[in-house]
């Protein structure tokens, strides 16, 4: 199917993309907030994790996923992946969308989270934990600096946290060790941090452990509810996009890996069985 083919599609679902399972934590909150909308979730599990990959590779993989969701009829795609939001979103918005279909939209998860930190932080010292790709991109630091230049941001890359979640080891003693190790490093770098952004959609599954090893009084910011609220606000302000979105409460789940494996893992995130289709990008 060419770009011309999907330009003819004037209505369709919301697409949600992640490199793996983590975006299901964002999807869960979005569907709670907007239950009447139709959704297609795409997890590129066969090529996960994205965190250690280069900007060029993450952009290419994300571009392929967005194109697939557009071909499936999606009018709006949420990159529910911090690495994709950090490394690919801007290029897709500025270079690809005008060529593909200027009426469609691709949004990320970084801005909705950064918009609320000034209201929450008292010390104006904010920490970010994320993948190597997200932290090295400095996307959170740059986005917060644009909105709130008076806030100091300190990041800590946590390369093993995603594998702990994806292998089901997030409740193990080994998870305690690696969670504590990185949080100790972060708060050693800046003991004044009073607000901690969980800059990866996998991290809500580690929330209990993160809370255990975070100093008292620090506010944790998992992304799902903020992204969901931001999307609802976006659709209220952009009625032309809202009119393009179908609303029959349907859900489809696509993966580039094993459908059975994805379904088993998704049950951990969604607390319910789902039907999954395997695709090739």
C-alpha positions as CSV (number, residue, x, y, z in Angstrom):
1,X,0.0,0.0,0.0
2,X,1.4,3.4,-0.9
3,X,1.1,6.7,0.9
4,X,-1.6,7.7,-1.6
5,X,-3.7,4.8,-0.5
6,X,-3.8,5.6,3.2
7,X,-4.2,9.3,2.4
8,X,-7.7,8.3,1.2
9,X,-8.6,7.0,4.7
10,X,-10.3,9.8,6.6
11,X,-11.3,8.0,9.7
12,X,-9.7,5.3,11.9
13,X,-8.4,4.3,15.3
14,X,-5.7,5.7,17.6
15,X,-2.4,3.8,17.2
16,X,-0.1,3.2,20.1
17,X,3.5,2.1,19.4
18,X,6.2,0.7,21.6
19,X,9.4,-1.3,21.1
20,X,7.9,-4.0,23.3
21,X,5.5,-4.5,26.2
22,X,6.1,-1.3,28.3
23,X,3.8,0.9,26.2
24,X,0.9,-1.3,27.5
25,X,1.2,0.7,30.8
26,X,0.5,3.8,28.8
27,X,-2.2,2.1,26.7
28,X,-3.9,0.9,29.9
29,X,-4.3,4.4,31.2
30,X,-5.3,5.9,27.8
31,X,-8.1,3.3,27.3
32,X,-9.4,4.0,30.9
33,X,-9.5,7.7,30.1
34,X,-10.9,7.3,26.6
35,X,-12.9,4.0,26.6
36,X,-15.1,4.8,23.6
37,X,-12.2,5.2,21.2
38,X,-10.8,2.5,18.9
39,X,-7.1,1.5,19.4
40,X,-4.4,-0.5,17.7
41,X,-1.4,-1.3,19.8
42,X,1.9,-2.4,18.0
43,X,4.8,-3.8,19.8
44,X,8.1,-4.3,17.9
45,X,9.2,-7.1,20.2
46,X,11.3,-8.8,17.6
47,X,13.7,-5.8,17.6
48,X,13.5,-4.7,21.2
49,X,15.1,-3.2,23.2
50,X,15.5,0.1,21.4
51,X,17.4,1.8,24.3
52,X,21.0,0.8,23.3
53,X,20.4,1.4,19.5
54,X,21.6,4.4,17.5
55,X,19.5,7.4,16.6
56,X,19.4,6.3,12.9
57,X,18.3,2.7,13.7
58,X,15.6,3.9,16.2
59,X,14.3,6.4,13.7
60,X,14.1,3.8,10.9
61,X,12.4,1.2,13.1
62,X,9.9,3.8,14.5
63,X,9.2,5.1,11.0
64,X,8.4,1.6,9.8
65,X,6.0,1.1,12.7
66,X,4.2,4.4,12.2
67,X,3.8,3.7,8.5
68,X,2.3,0.3,9.3
69,X,-0.2,1.9,11.8
70,X,-1.1,4.5,9.2
71,X,-1.8,1.7,6.7
72,X,-4.0,0.1,9.3
73,X,-6.1,3.3,9.3
74,X,-4.7,5.1,12.3
75,X,-5.2,8.8,12.1
76,X,-3.2,9.6,15.3
77,X,-0.2,7.6,16.6
78,X,1.2,7.8,20.1
79,X,4.9,6.8,20.5
80,X,4.5,5.2,23.9
81,X,8.2,4.6,23.9
82,X,10.6,7.1,25.5
83,X,13.5,6.0,23.3
84,X,11.4,6.4,20.1
85,X,10.0,9.8,21.4
86,X,13.6,10.9,22.1
87,X,15.3,9.7,18.9
88,X,12.6,9.6,16.2
89,X,9.6,11.8,17.0
90,X,10.9,15.2,15.8
91,X,12.2,13.9,12.5
92,X,8.9,12.0,11.8
93,X,6.9,15.1,12.6
94,X,9.0,17.5,10.6
95,X,10.2,15.5,7.6
96,X,7.9,12.5,7.1
97,X,4.4,13.6,8.0
98,X,4.2,16.5,5.5
99,X,5.1,13.9,2.7
100,X,2.8,11.1,4.0
101,X,-0.4,12.9,5.1
102,X,-0.3,16.3,6.7
103,X,-3.7,15.7,8.4
104,X,-2.4,12.8,10.5
105,X,-0.4,13.3,13.7
106,X,2.3,11.5,15.7
107,X,2.8,12.5,19.4
108,X,5.2,11.3,22.0
109,X,5.3,10.7,25.8
110,X,8.1,13.1,26.9
111,X,6.3,16.5,26.7
112,X,3.2,15.5,28.6
113,X,5.4,14.4,31.5
114,X,7.6,17.4,31.5
115,X,4.7,19.8,31.5
116,X,3.7,19.1,35.0
117,X,7.0,18.9,36.9
118,X,7.1,22.6,37.8
119,X,3.8,22.3,39.7
120,X,5.0,19.2,41.6
121,X,8.7,20.0,42.4
122,X,9.3,22.2,45.4
123,X,13.1,22.2,45.3
124,X,13.2,22.5,41.4
125,X,15.6,19.6,41.3
126,X,14.2,16.8,39.1
127,X,15.6,13.3,38.4
128,X,15.0,11.1,35.4
129,X,15.6,7.4,35.1
130,X,15.4,5.8,31.7
131,X,17.2,3.7,29.0
132,X,20.6,4.5,27.8
133,X,19.1,6.0,24.6
134,X,16.6,8.2,26.4
135,X,19.2,9.6,28.9
136,X,22.0,10.1,26.4
137,X,19.6,12.0,24.1
138,X,19.0,14.5,26.9
139,X,15.5,14.9,25.6
140,X,14.0,15.4,29.1
141,X,16.6,18.0,30.1
142,X,16.1,19.9,26.9
143,X,12.3,19.8,27.0
144,X,12.2,20.9,30.7
145,X,14.8,23.6,29.9
146,X,12.4,25.1,27.3
147,X,9.5,25.2,29.6
148,X,11.1,25.7,33.0
149,X,14.7,26.9,32.7
150,X,15.0,27.3,36.5
151,X,14.7,23.5,37.0
152,X,17.8,21.4,37.4
153,X,17.5,18.0,35.7
154,X,19.8,15.0,36.5
155,X,19.5,11.7,34.6
156,X,20.5,8.1,35.3
157,X,20.6,5.4,32.7
158,X,19.3,2.1,33.9
159,X,20.2,-0.4,31.1
160,X,19.1,-3.6,33.0
161,X,15.7,-2.4,34.2
162,X,13.8,-3.2,30.9
163,X,15.3,-6.7,30.6
164,X,14.3,-7.4,34.2
165,X,10.7,-6.5,33.3
166,X,10.6,-8.2,30.0
167,X,12.0,-11.5,31.4
168,X,9.6,-11.5,34.3
169,X,12.3,-10.9,36.9
170,X,11.0,-7.6,38.2
171,X,10.0,-9.1,41.5
172,X,13.3,-10.9,42.0
173,X,16.1,-10.1,44.5
174,X,18.3,-9.3,41.5
175,X,15.8,-6.5,40.6
176,X,16.2,-5.0,44.1
177,X,20.0,-4.9,43.6
178,X,19.9,-3.1,40.3
179,X,17.1,-0.7,41.2
180,X,18.9,0.3,44.4
181,X,22.2,0.7,42.6
182,X,20.9,3.2,40.1
183,X,18.8,5.2,42.5
184,X,21.7,5.5,44.9
185,X,23.8,6.8,42.0
186,X,21.1,9.3,41.0
187,X,20.6,10.8,44.5
188,X,24.3,10.8,45.1
189,X,24.6,13.1,42.0
190,X,21.9,15.4,43.4
191,X,20.5,14.9,46.9
192,X,18.1,17.8,46.4
193,X,15.9,15.9,43.8
194,X,12.3,15.8,45.1
195,X,10.6,14.7,41.9
196,X,11.5,11.5,39.9
197,X,10.3,11.0,36.3
198,X,10.1,7.3,35.4
199,X,11.3,7.9,31.8
200,X,10.4,4.4,30.5
201,X,7.0,2.8,30.1
202,X,8.3,-0.5,31.6
203,X,9.2,1.1,35.0
204,X,5.7,1.1,36.5
205,X,6.1,-2.7,37.0
206,X,9.2,-1.8,39.2
207,X,7.2,0.9,41.0
208,X,7.2,-0.9,44.4
209,X,10.9,-1.4,44.3
210,X,11.6,2.1,43.1
211,X,9.5,3.5,45.9
212,X,11.4,1.3,48.4
213,X,14.8,2.7,47.5
214,X,13.8,6.3,46.8
215,X,14.3,8.8,49.7
216,X,11.2,9.8,51.7
217,X,9.4,12.8,50.3
218,X,10.3,12.2,46.6
219,X,7.3,12.2,44.2
220,X,7.4,9.5,41.6
221,X,6.0,10.3,38.1
222,X,4.9,7.2,36.1
223,X,3.9,8.4,32.7
224,X,0.6,6.6,31.9
225,X,-1.9,8.9,33.6
226,X,-0.2,12.1,32.5
227,X,0.0,11.0,28.8
228,X,-3.7,9.9,29.0
229,X,-4.8,13.2,30.4
230,X,-2.7,15.1,27.9
231,X,-4.2,13.1,25.0
232,X,-7.8,13.8,26.2
233,X,-6.9,17.5,26.4
234,X,-5.4,17.4,23.0
235,X,-8.5,15.9,21.5
236,X,-10.7,18.5,23.2
237,X,-8.6,21.3,21.7
238,X,-8.3,19.6,18.2
239,X,-11.8,18.8,17.3
240,X,-10.8,18.2,13.6
241,X,-8.6,15.3,14.8
242,X,-11.2,14.0,17.2
243,X,-13.7,13.8,14.3
244,X,-11.3,11.6,12.4
245,X,-11.2,9.0,15.2
246,X,-13.6,6.1,15.2
247,X,-15.3,5.3,18.5
248,X,-16.6,1.7,18.8
249,X,-14.4,0.6,21.7
250,X,-12.4,-1.8,19.6
251,X,-8.9,-3.0,20.5
252,X,-6.3,-4.8,18.3
253,X,-2.9,-5.9,19.3
254,X,0.0,-6.5,16.9
255,X,3.5,-7.8,17.5
256,X,6.5,-8.5,15.4
257,X,7.4,-11.5,17.6
258,X,5.4,-14.5,18.9
259,X,1.7,-13.7,19.3
260,X,1.5,-16.3,22.1
261,X,4.5,-14.8,24.0
262,X,3.1,-11.3,23.6
263,X,-0.3,-12.4,24.9
264,X,1.2,-14.0,28.0
265,X,3.4,-11.0,28.8
266,X,0.5,-8.5,28.1
267,X,-1.6,-10.2,30.7
268,X,0.9,-9.0,33.3
269,X,0.4,-5.4,32.1
270,X,-3.3,-5.4,31.4
271,X,-4.6,-8.0,33.9
272,X,-6.7,-9.6,31.2
273,X,-6.3,-12.0,28.3
274,X,-6.0,-10.5,24.8
275,X,-5.9,-11.7,21.2
276,X,-2.7,-10.9,19.4
277,X,-1.7,-10.8,15.7
278,X,1.8,-11.4,14.5
279,X,3.0,-9.1,11.7
280,X,6.2,-8.3,9.8
281,X,7.5,-4.8,9.4
